[in-house]
């Protein structure tokens, strides 16, 4: 993730999980007397979520959120397979921190892709 639209992406420290969801809009076009519902597909969209252990030197998700602009986002399924990933510009929609009375402090970031998501 990068802190600005033109900034270079850097690894988000202490990340423990991430997910991507790519969807199609759909509209129902069922006519009267049809036996089954029918749909047409519309535009594609995507969102992402990431969580990790909080560290006081890991500011990237917070900086990206504060930038109030889209930022580059690369999602790698494995550190050892750097040629396989999803890429796109995201709007960082929310940033959170969970500090329980017992246990590890964690952060979370949710984003919406702005435009195409490319899978390499």
Biopython code that builds the backbone (N, CA, C, O; Angstrom):
import numpy as np
from Bio.PDB.StructureBuilder import StructureBuilder

atoms = [
    (1, "UNK", "N", (0.855, -1.161, 0.000)),
    (1, "UNK", "CA", (0.000, 0.000, 0.000)),
    (1, "UNK", "C", (0.901, 1.223, 0.000)),
    (1, "UNK", "O", (2.018, 1.187, 0.515)),
    (2, "UNK", "N", (0.407, 2.295, -0.577)),
    (2, "UNK", "CA", (1.154, 3.545, -0.573)),
    (2, "UNK", "C", (0.384, 4.594, 0.212)),
    (2, "UNK", "O", (-0.821, 4.465, 0.424)),
    (3, "UNK", "N", (1.086, 5.630, 0.640)),
    (3, "UNK", "CA", (0.459, 6.696, 1.424)),
    (3, "UNK", "C", (-0.192, 7.755, 0.543)),
    (3, "UNK", "O", (-1.022, 8.528, 1.022)),
    (4, "UNK", "N", (0.175, 7.805, -0.753)),
    (4, "UNK", "CA", (-0.403, 8.780, -1.681)),
    (4, "UNK", "C", (-0.622, 8.114, -3.028)),
    (4, "UNK", "O", (-0.125, 7.015, -3.272)),
    (5, "UNK", "N", (-1.363, 8.778, -3.902)),
    (5, "UNK", "CA", (-1.630, 8.240, -5.242)),
    (5, "UNK", "C", (-0.348, 7.987, -6.012)),
    (5, "UNK", "O", (-0.241, 6.986, -6.720)),
    (6, "UNK", "N", (0.623, 8.874, -5.886)),
    (6, "UNK", "CA", (1.860, 8.749, -6.651)),
    (6, "UNK", "C", (2.995, 8.121, -5.859)),
    (6, "UNK", "O", (4.085, 7.918, -6.393)),
    (7, "UNK", "N", (2.753, 7.813, -4.600)),
    (7, "UNK", "CA", (3.804, 7.234, -3.763)),
    (7, "UNK", "C", (4.074, 5.780, -4.095)),
    (7, "UNK", "O", (3.225, 5.083, -4.650)),
    (8, "UNK", "N", (5.260, 5.339, -3.747)),
    (8, "UNK", "CA", (5.620, 3.941, -3.939)),
    (8, "UNK", "C", (4.998, 3.074, -2.858)),
    (8, "UNK", "O", (4.967, 3.452, -1.687)),
    (9, "UNK", "N", (4.510, 1.922, -3.252)),
    (9, "UNK", "CA", (3.898, 1.003, -2.290)),
    (9, "UNK", "C", (4.972, 0.366, -1.413)),
    (9, "UNK", "O", (6.066, 0.044, -1.877)),
    (10, "UNK", "N", (4.636, 0.192, -0.141)),
    (10, "UNK", "CA", (5.519, -0.495, 0.794)),
    (10, "UNK", "C", (4.721, -1.559, 1.531)),
    (10, "UNK", "O", (3.495, -1.497, 1.624)),
    (11, "UNK", "N", (5.440, -2.517, 2.040)),
    (11, "UNK", "CA", (4.822, -3.616, 2.783)),
    (11, "UNK", "C", (4.174, -3.081, 4.056)),
    (11, "UNK", "O", (4.769, -2.279, 4.776)),
    (12, "UNK", "N", (2.954, -3.529, 4.325)),
    (12, "UNK", "CA", (2.283, -3.159, 5.569)),
    (12, "UNK", "C", (2.795, -4.092, 6.658)),
    (12, "UNK", "O", (2.600, -5.306, 6.587)),
    (13, "UNK", "N", (3.445, -3.527, 7.657)),
    (13, "UNK", "CA", (4.083, -4.317, 8.712)),
    (13, "UNK", "C", (3.054, -5.098, 9.521)),
    (13, "UNK", "O", (1.942, -4.626, 9.756)),
    (14, "UNK", "N", (3.439, -6.292, 9.940)),
    (14, "UNK", "CA", (2.679, -7.119, 10.872)),
    (14, "UNK", "C", (1.302, -7.542, 10.367)),
    (14, "UNK", "O", (0.406, -7.809, 11.169)),
    (15, "UNK", "N", (1.125, -7.606, 9.060)),
    (15, "UNK", "CA", (-0.151, -8.024, 8.492)),
    (15, "UNK", "C", (-0.383, -9.498, 8.817)),
    (15, "UNK", "O", (0.522, -10.319, 8.665)),
    (16, "UNK", "N", (-1.588, -9.832, 9.262)),
    (16, "UNK", "CA", (-1.904, -11.220, 9.587)),
    (16, "UNK", "C", (-2.908, -11.831, 8.622)),
    (16, "UNK", "O", (-2.952, -13.052, 8.466)),
    (17, "UNK", "N", (-3.718, -10.993, 7.970)),
    (17, "UNK", "CA", (-4.662, -11.520, 6.984)),
    (17, "UNK", "C", (-5.152, -10.400, 6.080)),
    (17, "UNK", "O", (-5.137, -9.225, 6.449)),
    (18, "UNK", "N", (-5.582, -10.789, 4.894)),
    (18, "UNK", "CA", (-6.243, -9.855, 3.988)),
    (18, "UNK", "C", (-7.244, -10.631, 3.161)),
    (18, "UNK", "O", (-7.149, -11.851, 3.032)),
    (19, "UNK", "N", (-8.207, -9.914, 2.602)),
    (19, "UNK", "CA", (-9.180, -10.541, 1.710)),
    (19, "UNK", "C", (-9.550, -9.549, 0.619)),
    (19, "UNK", "O", (-9.456, -8.334, 0.793)),
    (20, "UNK", "N", (-9.972, -10.101, -0.505)),
    (20, "UNK", "CA", (-10.461, -9.290, -1.612)),
    (20, "UNK", "C", (-11.794, -9.888, -2.044)),
    (20, "UNK", "O", (-11.962, -11.107, -2.072)),
    (21, "UNK", "N", (-12.723, -9.026, -2.376)),
    (21, "UNK", "CA", (-14.032, -9.466, -2.849)),
    (21, "UNK", "C", (-14.321, -8.729, -4.155)),
    (21, "UNK", "O", (-14.399, -7.501, -4.181)),
    (22, "UNK", "N", (-14.480, -9.492, -5.238)),
    (22, "UNK", "CA", (-14.781, -8.920, -6.550)),
    (22, "UNK", "C", (-16.193, -9.360, -6.916)),
    (22, "UNK", "O", (-16.503, -10.551, -6.906)),
    (23, "UNK", "N", (-17.035, -8.403, -7.234)),
    (23, "UNK", "CA", (-18.440, -8.701, -7.474)),
    (23, "UNK", "C", (-18.915, -8.103, -8.801)),
    (23, "UNK", "O", (-18.270, -7.225, -9.376)),
    (24, "UNK", "N", (-20.053, -8.602, -9.265)),
    (24, "UNK", "CA", (-20.786, -8.035, -10.398)),
    (24, "UNK", "C", (-22.102, -7.503, -9.871)),
    (24, "UNK", "O", (-22.753, -8.154, -9.053)),
    (25, "UNK", "N", (-22.502, -6.324, -10.330)),
    (25, "UNK", "CA", (-23.882, -5.901, -10.091)),
    (25, "UNK", "C", (-24.775, -6.818, -10.907)),
    (25, "UNK", "O", (-24.341, -7.390, -11.907)),
    (26, "UNK", "N", (-26.000, -6.955, -10.488)),
    (26, "UNK", "CA", (-26.956, -7.699, -11.309)),
    (26, "UNK", "C", (-28.327, -7.071, -11.141)),
    (26, "UNK", "O", (-28.670, -6.549, -10.080)),
    (27, "UNK", "N", (-29.090, -7.134, -12.201)),
    (27, "UNK", "CA", (-30.454, -6.618, -12.184)),
    (27, "UNK", "C", (-31.394, -7.732, -12.590)),
    (27, "UNK", "O", (-31.129, -8.488, -13.525)),
    (28, "UNK", "N", (-32.487, -7.817, -11.871)),
    (28, "UNK", "CA", (-33.473, -8.837, -12.205)),
    (28, "UNK", "C", (-34.291, -8.378, -13.420)),
    (28, "UNK", "O", (-34.742, -7.235, -13.478)),
    (29, "UNK", "N", (-34.472, -9.278, -14.379)),
    (29, "UNK", "CA", (-35.243, -8.985, -15.597)),
    (29, "UNK", "C", (-36.311, -10.050, -15.826)),
    (29, "UNK", "O", (-36.621, -10.404, -16.964)),
    (30, "UNK", "N", (-36.862, -10.547, -14.738)),
    (30, "UNK", "CA", (-37.896, -11.575, -14.822)),
    (30, "UNK", "C", (-39.194, -10.949, -15.344)),
    (30, "UNK", "O", (-39.646, -9.918, -14.846)),
    (31, "UNK", "N", (-39.773, -11.582, -16.341)),
    (31, "UNK", "CA", (-41.043, -11.101, -16.905)),
    (31, "UNK", "C", (-42.206, -11.851, -16.277)),
    (31, "UNK", "O", (-42.038, -12.931, -15.712)),
    (32, "UNK", "N", (-43.378, -11.261, -16.385)),
    (32, "UNK", "CA", (-44.575, -11.944, -15.897)),
    (32, "UNK", "C", (-44.711, -13.303, -16.578)),
    (32, "UNK", "O", (-44.389, -13.457, -17.756)),
    (33, "UNK", "N", (-45.179, -14.255, -15.840)),
    (33, "UNK", "CA", (-45.408, -15.630, -16.304)),
    (33, "UNK", "C", (-44.125, -16.435, -16.525)),
    (33, "UNK", "O", (-44.205, -17.579, -16.972)),
    (34, "UNK", "N", (-42.940, -15.875, -16.227)),
    (34, "UNK", "CA", (-41.714, -16.683, -16.265)),
    (34, "UNK", "C", (-41.750, -17.649, -15.096)),
    (34, "UNK", "O", (-42.283, -17.329, -14.034)),
    (35, "UNK", "N", (-41.181, -18.835, -15.292)),
    (35, "UNK", "CA", (-41.130, -19.820, -14.212)),
    (35, "UNK", "C", (-39.951, -19.567, -13.265)),
    (35, "UNK", "O", (-40.022, -19.874, -12.075)),
    (36, "UNK", "N", (-38.886, -19.012, -13.802)),
    (36, "UNK", "CA", (-37.679, -18.779, -13.024)),
    (36, "UNK", "C", (-37.245, -17.325, -13.165)),
    (36, "UNK", "O", (-37.525, -16.677, -14.173)),
    (37, "UNK", "N", (-36.566, -16.828, -12.156)),
    (37, "UNK", "CA", (-36.027, -15.472, -12.221)),
    (37, "UNK", "C", (-34.893, -15.416, -13.243)),
    (37, "UNK", "O", (-34.171, -16.394, -13.438)),
    (38, "UNK", "N", (-34.747, -14.273, -13.886)),
    (38, "UNK", "CA", (-33.658, -14.030, -14.842)),
    (38, "UNK", "C", (-32.939, -12.744, -14.445)),
    (38, "UNK", "O", (-33.537, -11.826, -13.884)),
    (39, "UNK", "N", (-31.647, -12.698, -14.750)),
    (39, "UNK", "CA", (-30.819, -11.550, -14.379)),
    (39, "UNK", "C", (-29.907, -11.163, -15.530)),
    (39, "UNK", "O", (-29.600, -11.985, -16.393)),
    (40, "UNK", "N", (-29.476, -9.909, -15.538)),
    (40, "UNK", "CA", (-28.402, -9.466, -16.415)),
    (40, "UNK", "C", (-27.282, -8.938, -15.520)),
    (40, "UNK", "O", (-27.523, -8.353, -14.464)),
    (41, "UNK", "N", (-26.058, -9.166, -15.977)),
    (41, "UNK", "CA", (-24.907, -8.714, -15.202)),
    (41, "UNK", "C", (-24.588, -7.272, -15.528)),
    (41, "UNK", "O", (-24.768, -6.808, -16.654)),
    (42, "UNK", "N", (-24.111, -6.581, -14.519)),
    (42, "UNK", "CA", (-23.753, -5.176, -14.683)),
    (42, "UNK", "C", (-22.270, -4.954, -14.447)),
    (42, "UNK", "O", (-21.438, -5.783, -14.814)),
    (43, "UNK", "N", (-21.959, -3.851, -13.843)),
    (43, "UNK", "CA", (-20.569, -3.457, -13.621)),
    (43, "UNK", "C", (-19.904, -4.309, -12.539)),
    (43, "UNK", "O", (-20.557, -4.842, -11.642)),
    (44, "UNK", "N", (-18.593, -4.414, -12.658)),
    (44, "UNK", "CA", (-17.803, -5.103, -11.645)),
    (44, "UNK", "C", (-17.317, -4.094, -10.604)),
    (44, "UNK", "O", (-17.173, -2.908, -10.897)),
    (45, "UNK", "N", (-17.072, -4.569, -9.413)),
    (45, "UNK", "CA", (-16.521, -3.758, -8.342)),
    (45, "UNK", "C", (-15.743, -4.651, -7.394)),
    (45, "UNK", "O", (-15.894, -5.872, -7.417)),
    (46, "UNK", "N", (-14.915, -4.046, -6.565)),
    (46, "UNK", "CA", (-14.114, -4.844, -5.640)),
    (46, "UNK", "C", (-13.842, -4.065, -4.359)),
    (46, "UNK", "O", (-13.838, -2.834, -4.339)),
    (47, "UNK", "N", (-13.619, -4.813, -3.308)),
    (47, "UNK", "CA", (-13.234, -4.235, -2.026)),
    (47, "UNK", "C", (-12.188, -5.134, -1.381)),
    (47, "UNK", "O", (-12.019, -6.291, -1.767)),
    (48, "UNK", "N", (-11.490, -4.583, -0.395)),
    (48, "UNK", "CA", (-10.467, -5.344, 0.313)),
    (48, "UNK", "C", (-10.565, -5.060, 1.802)),
    (48, "UNK", "O", (-11.087, -4.029, 2.227)),
    (49, "UNK", "N", (-10.047, -6.004, 2.585)),
    (49, "UNK", "CA", (-9.940, -5.865, 4.032)),
    (49, "UNK", "C", (-8.591, -6.437, 4.439)),
    (49, "UNK", "O", (-8.133, -7.430, 3.872)),
    (50, "UNK", "N", (-7.965, -5.817, 5.408)),
    (50, "UNK", "CA", (-6.704, -6.334, 5.932)),
    (50, "UNK", "C", (-6.655, -6.105, 7.435)),
    (50, "UNK", "O", (-7.190, -5.120, 7.943)),
    (51, "UNK", "N", (-6.010, -7.021, 8.134)),
    (51, "UNK", "CA", (-5.826, -6.896, 9.575)),
    (51, "UNK", "C", (-4.398, -7.285, 9.925)),
    (51, "UNK", "O", (-3.722, -7.985, 9.171)),
    (52, "UNK", "N", (-3.962, -6.823, 11.069)),
    (52, "UNK", "CA", (-2.619, -7.167, 11.513)),
    (52, "UNK", "C", (-2.397, -6.727, 12.945)),
    (52, "UNK", "O", (-3.277, -6.149, 13.582)),
    (53, "UNK", "N", (-1.206, -7.014, 13.435)),
    (53, "UNK", "CA", (-0.818, -6.588, 14.771)),
    (53, "UNK", "C", (-0.336, -5.150, 14.700)),
    (53, "UNK", "O", (0.465, -4.803, 13.832)),
    (54, "UNK", "N", (-0.813, -4.318, 15.600)),
    (54, "UNK", "CA", (-0.438, -2.918, 15.624)),
    (54, "UNK", "C", (1.011, -2.776, 16.067)),
    (54, "UNK", "O", (1.483, -3.503, 16.941)),
    (55, "UNK", "N", (1.705, -1.832, 15.455)),
    (55, "UNK", "CA", (3.070, -1.484, 15.865)),
    (55, "UNK", "C", (3.208, 0.028, 15.760)),
    (55, "UNK", "O", (2.688, 0.632, 14.822)),
    (56, "UNK", "N", (3.899, 0.645, 16.706)),
    (56, "UNK", "CA", (3.981, 2.111, 16.692)),
    (56, "UNK", "C", (4.834, 2.653, 15.560)),
    (56, "UNK", "O", (4.859, 3.863, 15.336)),
    (57, "UNK", "N", (5.541, 1.777, 14.833)),
    (57, "UNK", "CA", (6.323, 2.227, 13.682)),
    (57, "UNK", "C", (5.698, 1.821, 12.347)),
    (57, "UNK", "O", (6.335, 1.960, 11.303)),
    (58, "UNK", "N", (4.474, 1.326, 12.366)),
    (58, "UNK", "CA", (3.786, 0.882, 11.148)),
    (58, "UNK", "C", (2.640, 1.839, 10.836)),
    (58, "UNK", "O", (1.482, 1.560, 11.148)),
    (59, "UNK", "N", (2.972, 2.960, 10.224)),
    (59, "UNK", "CA", (2.003, 4.020, 9.981)),
    (59, "UNK", "C", (1.303, 3.943, 8.625)),
    (59, "UNK", "O", (0.363, 4.700, 8.384)),
    (60, "UNK", "N", (1.737, 3.048, 7.731)),
    (60, "UNK", "CA", (1.253, 3.065, 6.357)),
    (60, "UNK", "C", (-0.270, 3.052, 6.230)),
    (60, "UNK", "O", (-0.799, 3.905, 5.517)),
    (61, "UNK", "N", (-1.009, 2.149, 6.867)),
    (61, "UNK", "CA", (-2.459, 2.178, 6.674)),
    (61, "UNK", "C", (-3.087, 3.494, 7.143)),
    (61, "UNK", "O", (-4.033, 3.986, 6.527)),
    (62, "UNK", "N", (-2.565, 4.057, 8.224)),
    (62, "UNK", "CA", (-3.098, 5.309, 8.757)),
    (62, "UNK", "C", (-2.774, 6.479, 7.828)),
    (62, "UNK", "O", (-3.619, 7.346, 7.602)),
    (63, "UNK", "N", (-1.546, 6.505, 7.285)),
    (63, "UNK", "CA", (-1.155, 7.557, 6.349)),
    (63, "UNK", "C", (-2.003, 7.493, 5.083)),
    (63, "UNK", "O", (-2.420, 8.527, 4.560)),
    (64, "UNK", "N", (-2.259, 6.282, 4.588)),
    (64, "UNK", "CA", (-3.087, 6.118, 3.391)),
    (64, "UNK", "C", (-4.497, 6.625, 3.652)),
    (64, "UNK", "O", (-5.076, 7.298, 2.799)),
    (65, "UNK", "N", (-5.055, 6.316, 4.804)),
    (65, "UNK", "CA", (-6.397, 6.770, 5.155)),
    (65, "UNK", "C", (-6.445, 8.294, 5.260)),
    (65, "UNK", "O", (-7.391, 8.922, 4.784)),
    (66, "UNK", "N", (-5.429, 8.884, 5.882)),
    (66, "UNK", "CA", (-5.384, 10.334, 6.077)),
    (66, "UNK", "C", (-5.176, 11.103, 4.778)),
    (66, "UNK", "O", (-5.485, 12.293, 4.714)),
    (67, "UNK", "N", (-4.658, 10.444, 3.742)),
    (67, "UNK", "CA", (-4.339, 11.129, 2.483)),
    (67, "UNK", "C", (-5.581, 11.621, 1.751)),
    (67, "UNK", "O", (-5.479, 12.540, 0.938)),
    (68, "UNK", "N", (-6.742, 11.046, 2.010)),
    (68, "UNK", "CA", (-7.998, 11.445, 1.377)),
    (68, "UNK", "C", (-7.913, 11.398, -0.150)),
    (68, "UNK", "O", (-8.360, 12.316, -0.838)),
    (69, "UNK", "N", (-7.337, 10.321, -0.661)),
    (69, "UNK", "CA", (-7.225, 10.082, -2.095)),
    (69, "UNK", "C", (-7.042, 8.594, -2.330)),
    (69, "UNK", "O", (-6.806, 7.841, -1.385)),
    (70, "UNK", "N", (-7.148, 8.163, -3.575)),
    (70, "UNK", "CA", (-6.891, 6.752, -3.850)),
    (70, "UNK", "C", (-5.402, 6.476, -3.718)),
    (70, "UNK", "O", (-4.565, 7.347, -3.958)),
    (71, "UNK", "N", (-5.091, 5.244, -3.330)),
    (71, "UNK", "CA", (-3.692, 4.844, -3.177)),
    (71, "UNK", "C", (-3.493, 3.470, -3.824)),
    (71, "UNK", "O", (-4.429, 2.672, -3.865)),
    (72, "UNK", "N", (-2.285, 3.183, -4.331)),
    (72, "UNK", "CA", (-2.020, 1.869, -4.911)),
    (72, "UNK", "C", (-2.085, 0.776, -3.848)),
    (72, "UNK", "O", (-1.643, 0.967, -2.715)),
    (73, "UNK", "N", (-2.641, -0.366, -4.230)),
    (73, "UNK", "CA", (-2.731, -1.501, -3.317)),
    (73, "UNK", "C", (-2.379, -2.776, -4.069)),
    (73, "UNK", "O", (-2.965, -3.070, -5.110)),
    (74, "UNK", "N", (-1.437, -3.519, -3.549)),
    (74, "UNK", "CA", (-1.023, -4.813, -4.084)),
    (74, "UNK", "C", (-1.353, -5.865, -3.034)),
    (74, "UNK", "O", (-1.005, -5.696, -1.866)),
    (75, "UNK", "N", (-2.011, -6.934, -3.425)),
    (75, "UNK", "CA", (-2.348, -8.013, -2.496)),
    (75, "UNK", "C", (-1.674, -9.291, -2.972)),
    (75, "UNK", "O", (-2.036, -9.841, -4.012)),
    (76, "UNK", "N", (-0.688, -9.765, -2.203)),
    (76, "UNK", "CA", (0.080, -10.968, -2.534)),
    (76, "UNK", "C", (-0.400, -12.138, -1.691)),
    (76, "UNK", "O", (-0.421, -12.031, -0.465)),
    (77, "UNK", "N", (-0.789, -13.264, -2.311)),
    (77, "UNK", "CA", (-1.206, -14.433, -1.534)),
    (77, "UNK", "C", (-0.055, -15.069, -0.754)),
    (77, "UNK", "O", (-0.272, -15.673, 0.297)),
    (78, "UNK", "N", (1.158, -14.933, -1.266)),
    (78, "UNK", "CA", (2.317, -15.534, -0.584)),
    (78, "UNK", "C", (3.550, -14.681, -0.835)),
    (78, "UNK", "O", (3.754, -14.182, -1.942)),
    (79, "UNK", "N", (4.369, -14.515, 0.194)),
    (79, "UNK", "CA", (5.597, -13.738, 0.056)),
    (79, "UNK", "C", (6.576, -14.382, -0.915)),
    (79, "UNK", "O", (7.424, -13.700, -1.490)),
    (80, "UNK", "N", (6.463, -15.681, -1.098)),
    (80, "UNK", "CA", (7.393, -16.399, -1.961)),
    (80, "UNK", "C", (6.944, -16.440, -3.417)),
    (80, "UNK", "O", (7.688, -16.914, -4.276)),
    (81, "UNK", "N", (5.747, -15.955, -3.709)),
    (81, "UNK", "CA", (5.226, -15.965, -5.085)),
    (81, "UNK", "C", (4.932, -14.530, -5.508)),
    (81, "UNK", "O", (3.772, -14.157, -5.685)),
    (82, "UNK", "N", (5.978, -13.728, -5.669)),
    (82, "UNK", "CA", (5.792, -12.300, -5.923)),
    (82, "UNK", "C", (5.242, -11.993, -7.316)),
    (82, "UNK", "O", (4.890, -10.847, -7.596)),
    (83, "UNK", "N", (5.162, -12.986, -8.184)),
    (83, "UNK", "CA", (4.592, -12.785, -9.509)),
    (83, "UNK", "C", (3.085, -12.976, -9.548)),
    (83, "UNK", "O", (2.465, -12.773, -10.592)),
    (84, "UNK", "N", (2.492, -13.358, -8.439)),
    (84, "UNK", "CA", (1.042, -13.587, -8.352)),
    (84, "UNK", "C", (0.444, -12.595, -7.358)),
    (84, "UNK", "O", (0.758, -12.632, -6.169)),
    (85, "UNK", "N", (-0.421, -11.706, -7.857)),
    (85, "UNK", "CA", (-1.019, -10.712, -6.967)),
    (85, "UNK", "C", (-2.186, -10.016, -7.656)),
    (85, "UNK", "O", (-2.387, -10.155, -8.863)),
    (86, "UNK", "N", (-2.952, -9.265, -6.869)),
    (86, "UNK", "CA", (-4.002, -8.387, -7.364)),
    (86, "UNK", "C", (-3.520, -6.964, -7.166)),
    (86, "UNK", "O", (-2.850, -6.659, -6.179)),
    (87, "UNK", "N", (-3.862, -6.091, -8.109)),
    (87, "UNK", "CA", (-3.444, -4.686, -8.012)),
    (87, "UNK", "C", (-4.573, -3.759, -8.436)),
    (87, "UNK", "O", (-5.332, -4.060, -9.357)),
    (88, "UNK", "N", (-4.669, -2.633, -7.751)),
    (88, "UNK", "CA", (-5.597, -1.570, -8.125)),
    (88, "UNK", "C", (-5.439, -0.391, -7.189)),
    (88, "UNK", "O", (-4.709, -0.454, -6.199)),
    (89, "UNK", "N", (-6.138, 0.690, -7.518)),
    (89, "UNK", "CA", (-6.157, 1.880, -6.668)),
    (89, "UNK", "C", (-7.331, 1.729, -5.701)),
    (89, "UNK", "O", (-8.438, 1.398, -6.125)),
    (90, "UNK", "N", (-7.107, 1.965, -4.429)),
    (90, "UNK", "CA", (-8.194, 1.862, -3.450)),
    (90, "UNK", "C", (-8.453, 3.192, -2.762)),
    (90, "UNK", "O", (-7.568, 4.032, -2.601)),
    (91, "UNK", "N", (-9.702, 3.340, -2.368)),
    (91, "UNK", "CA", (-10.070, 4.374, -1.412)),
    (91, "UNK", "C", (-10.021, 3.712, -0.040)),
    (91, "UNK", "O", (-10.819, 2.809, 0.210)),
    (92, "UNK", "N", (-9.132, 4.110, 0.856)),
    (92, "UNK", "CA", (-9.157, 3.555, 2.213)),
    (92, "UNK", "C", (-10.406, 4.078, 2.934)),
    (92, "UNK", "O", (-10.449, 5.236, 3.350)),
    (93, "UNK", "N", (-11.406, 3.227, 3.075)),
    (93, "UNK", "CA", (-12.703, 3.633, 3.617)),
    (93, "UNK", "C", (-12.722, 3.729, 5.128)),
    (93, "UNK", "O", (-13.370, 4.613, 5.688)),
    (94, "UNK", "N", (-12.019, 2.827, 5.791)),
    (94, "UNK", "CA", (-12.025, 2.853, 7.250)),
    (94, "UNK", "C", (-10.715, 2.287, 7.779)),
    (94, "UNK", "O", (-10.056, 1.469, 7.136)),
    (95, "UNK", "N", (-10.372, 2.739, 8.938)),
    (95, "UNK", "CA", (-9.168, 2.261, 9.631)),
    (95, "UNK", "C", (-9.576, 2.063, 11.088)),
    (95, "UNK", "O", (-10.304, 2.884, 11.647)),
    (96, "UNK", "N", (-9.120, 1.000, 11.691)),
    (96, "UNK", "CA", (-9.499, 0.731, 13.068)),
    (96, "UNK", "C", (-8.363, 0.174, 13.886)),
    (96, "UNK", "O", (-7.352, -0.285, 13.354)),
    (97, "UNK", "N", (-8.545, 0.222, 15.171)),
    (97, "UNK", "CA", (-7.573, -0.329, 16.106)),
    (97, "UNK", "C", (-8.362, -0.986, 17.233)),
    (97, "UNK", "O", (-9.314, -0.401, 17.750)),
    (98, "UNK", "N", (-7.969, -2.198, 17.613)),
    (98, "UNK", "CA", (-8.640, -2.931, 18.677)),
    (98, "UNK", "C", (-7.619, -3.215, 19.764)),
    (98, "UNK", "O", (-6.633, -3.915, 19.533)),
    (99, "UNK", "N", (-7.855, -2.669, 20.951)),
    (99, "UNK", "CA", (-6.927, -2.810, 22.074)),
    (99, "UNK", "C", (-7.637, -3.464, 23.248)),
    (99, "UNK", "O", (-8.171, -2.766, 24.110)),
    (100, "UNK", "N", (-7.652, -4.801, 23.299)),
    (100, "UNK", "CA", (-8.325, -5.483, 24.410)),
    (100, "UNK", "C", (-7.523, -5.350, 25.703)),
    (100, "UNK", "O", (-6.329, -5.052, 25.678)),
    (101, "UNK", "N", (-8.187, -5.573, 26.819)),
    (101, "UNK", "CA", (-7.487, -5.491, 28.103)),
    (101, "UNK", "C", (-6.475, -6.618, 28.264)),
    (101, "UNK", "O", (-5.528, -6.510, 29.043)),
    (102, "UNK", "N", (-6.684, -7.694, 27.522)),
    (102, "UNK", "CA", (-5.750, -8.816, 27.558)),
    (102, "UNK", "C", (-5.564, -9.307, 26.129)),
    (102, "UNK", "O", (-6.542, -9.637, 25.458)),
    (103, "UNK", "N", (-4.343, -9.359, 25.664)),
    (103, "UNK", "CA", (-4.084, -9.824, 24.303)),
    (103, "UNK", "C", (-3.405, -8.774, 23.458)),
    (103, "UNK", "O", (-3.042, -7.701, 23.941)),
    (104, "UNK", "N", (-3.240, -9.094, 22.200)),
    (104, "UNK", "CA", (-2.519, -8.239, 21.266)),
    (104, "UNK", "C", (-3.395, -7.115, 20.735)),
    (104, "UNK", "O", (-4.597, -7.286, 20.532)),
    (105, "UNK", "N", (-2.773, -5.970, 20.516)),
    (105, "UNK", "CA", (-3.446, -4.843, 19.878)),
    (105, "UNK", "C", (-3.382, -5.072, 18.372)),
    (105, "UNK", "O", (-2.322, -5.385, 17.831)),
    (106, "UNK", "N", (-4.524, -4.913, 17.696)),
    (106, "UNK", "CA", (-4.583, -5.151, 16.259)),
    (106, "UNK", "C", (-5.121, -3.913, 15.540)),
    (106, "UNK", "O", (-5.747, -3.042, 16.143)),
    (107, "UNK", "N", (-4.856, -3.864, 14.225)),
    (107, "UNK", "CA", (-5.417, -2.813, 13.384)),
    (107, "UNK", "C", (-6.194, -3.475, 12.257)),
    (107, "UNK", "O", (-6.018, -4.660, 11.971)),
    (108, "UNK", "N", (-7.052, -2.691, 11.627)),
    (108, "UNK", "CA", (-7.761, -3.161, 10.446)),
    (108, "UNK", "C", (-7.932, -2.003, 9.482)),
    (108, "UNK", "O", (-8.030, -0.846, 9.890)),
    (109, "UNK", "N", (-7.968, -2.330, 8.203)),
    (109, "UNK", "CA", (-8.216, -1.327, 7.169)),
    (109, "UNK", "C", (-9.135, -1.952, 6.123)),
    (109, "UNK", "O", (-8.939, -3.098, 5.718)),
    (110, "UNK", "N", (-10.137, -1.193, 5.692)),
    (110, "UNK", "CA", (-11.058, -1.614, 4.638)),
    (110, "UNK", "C", (-10.943, -0.613, 3.503)),
    (110, "UNK", "O", (-10.797, 0.586, 3.740)),
    (111, "UNK", "N", (-11.008, -1.102, 2.264)),
    (111, "UNK", "CA", (-10.916, -0.200, 1.123)),
    (111, "UNK", "C", (-11.791, -0.649, -0.017)),
    (111, "UNK", "O", (-12.129, -1.826, -0.144)),
    (112, "UNK", "N", (-12.154, 0.320, -0.856)),
    (112, "UNK", "CA", (-12.923, 0.060, -2.066)),
    (112, "UNK", "C", (-12.048, 0.393, -3.257)),
    (112, "UNK", "O", (-11.477, 1.481, -3.334)),
    (113, "UNK", "N", (-11.941, -0.553, -4.194)),
    (113, "UNK", "CA", (-11.153, -0.309, -5.388)),
    (113, "UNK", "C", (-11.855, 0.711, -6.272)),
    (113, "UNK", "O", (-13.070, 0.649, -6.461)),
    (114, "UNK", "N", (-11.093, 1.640, -6.809)),
    (114, "UNK", "CA", (-11.602, 2.670, -7.701)),
    (114, "UNK", "C", (-11.196, 2.298, -9.124)),
    (114, "UNK", "O", (-10.084, 2.601, -9.556)),
    (115, "UNK", "N", (-12.083, 1.654, -9.834)),
    (115, "UNK", "CA", (-11.760, 1.194, -11.189)),
    (115, "UNK", "C", (-11.348, -0.266, -11.174)),
    (115, "UNK", "O", (-11.711, -1.031, -10.280)),
    (116, "UNK", "N", (-10.587, -0.624, -12.180)),
    (116, "UNK", "CA", (-10.247, -2.030, -12.411)),
    (116, "UNK", "C", (-9.290, -2.593, -11.374)),
    (116, "UNK", "O", (-8.436, -1.893, -10.829)),
    (117, "UNK", "N", (-9.465, -3.880, -11.123)),
    (117, "UNK", "CA", (-8.521, -4.659, -10.319)),
    (117, "UNK", "C", (-7.894, -5.659, -11.285)),
    (117, "UNK", "O", (-8.598, -6.389, -11.982)),
    (118, "UNK", "N", (-6.578, -5.683, -11.320)),
    (118, "UNK", "CA", (-5.867, -6.577, -12.228)),
    (118, "UNK", "C", (-5.263, -7.722, -11.434)),
    (118, "UNK", "O", (-4.619, -7.510, -10.406)),
    (119, "UNK", "N", (-5.479, -8.947, -11.925)),
    (119, "UNK", "CA", (-4.881, -10.125, -11.298)),
    (119, "UNK", "C", (-3.709, -10.577, -12.150)),
    (119, "UNK", "O", (-3.870, -10.869, -13.335)),
    (120, "UNK", "N", (-2.549, -10.635, -11.557)),
    (120, "UNK", "CA", (-1.340, -11.088, -12.255)),
    (120, "UNK", "C", (-0.983, -12.487, -11.853)),
    (120, "UNK", "O", (0.006, -13.036, -12.338)),
]
sb = StructureBuilder()
sb.init_structure("model")
sb.init_model(0)
sb.init_chain("A")
sb.init_seg("    ")
for serial, (resi, resn, name, xyz) in enumerate(atoms, 1):
    if name == "N":
        sb.init_residue(resn, " ", resi, " ")
    sb.init_atom(name, np.array(xyz, "f"), 0.0, 1.0, " ", f" {name:<3s}", serial, name[0])
structure = sb.get_structure()
